[in-house]
Amino acid sequence: MTAKDISGKKICWDSGHWIAFGRDGYFTSDKSAHKKWSVPEPGVLRTGARERETEVLPDGQLHMHWFVLYRGKGDRNIDHWGKVCG
């Protein structure tokens, strides 16, 4: 994934949340507004202070993955899928 893949697009995630990536390097979402986003290296999406591995799948979906080091019960690997929407 590169910045070009998401710049100016709104992504709706399978979690029910959405993020709109502005061409100006700022994003808004259903959780927060006007924070910075970037792609510091191919395949890494930074939103605010968080970095997540993100890839564009052959069908155009985005796949985001991260590992939670400190988590109670359950899988520490987190995966979400998103599509360009609205």
N, C-alpha and C positions, 0 to 999 in steps of 0.2 A: 504494500500500500504506500502511496505517496500523497502529498498534500493535494495534488491535482485530482485524486480520486474522490475527495470529500469536500473540497472548497466550494462554497455556495450551495451546498446540499443539506437537506434535512434527512437524518437517519432515524428510523423507528426500530427499536430493539425488541427482541422477543420477551423482554422483561416488562414491556408496556411503557417504557420510558423513551424519550426522543431527545436528540441533540441537533441543532441547526448550526452548521459550520460556516461562519461568515468569511467572505473573501478577504476581509481585513485582519484575519488572524484571531478574531474573537468568536465565541460561541454563546448561544443561549440554549437552555434546555427546560424541561418541566421541573427541574430541581434547582437550577441556578441561572443567573443571567450575567452576560457580559464578562466572561473570563477568557483568558488567552488559550488558544490551542495551537499546536504545531506538530510537525512530523520531523523529529530531530535526526532520524535515520530511517531508511525504508523499512516498513513493517512495524514501526513504533509510533503510537499515537499518544501525544501528551495533551491532557486536558487539565488546566489548572496545574496542580502539583503531581498529578497521577500520570504514570506511563503504563500503557498496555500494549501487548503484542496484538497487532491487527493486520488481517490479510483480506484481500479481495478474492472471493471464490470465483470459479469459472462462470457461475450463473449470475454474477453481479452482487451477490450477498456479501456482507462484511462478517468476518468471524473475529471476535475479540477474545483473548485469553489472558488470564493472569493467575498467579499462585499466591494464596494467602498463607503466610508463614504462621501467624498466630490465629487460630480459629478453633472453636470448640469442636463439637461433634460434626461429622460430615466431611465431604470431600473438600480438599484445600485447593483443587483446581477449579477455576471458575471460567465458564465459556458462555458467550452470548453471540447471537446472530442478529444482524440488522439488514434492513433494506431501505433504499432511497424512498421517501414518502413525501406527501403533501408539499 
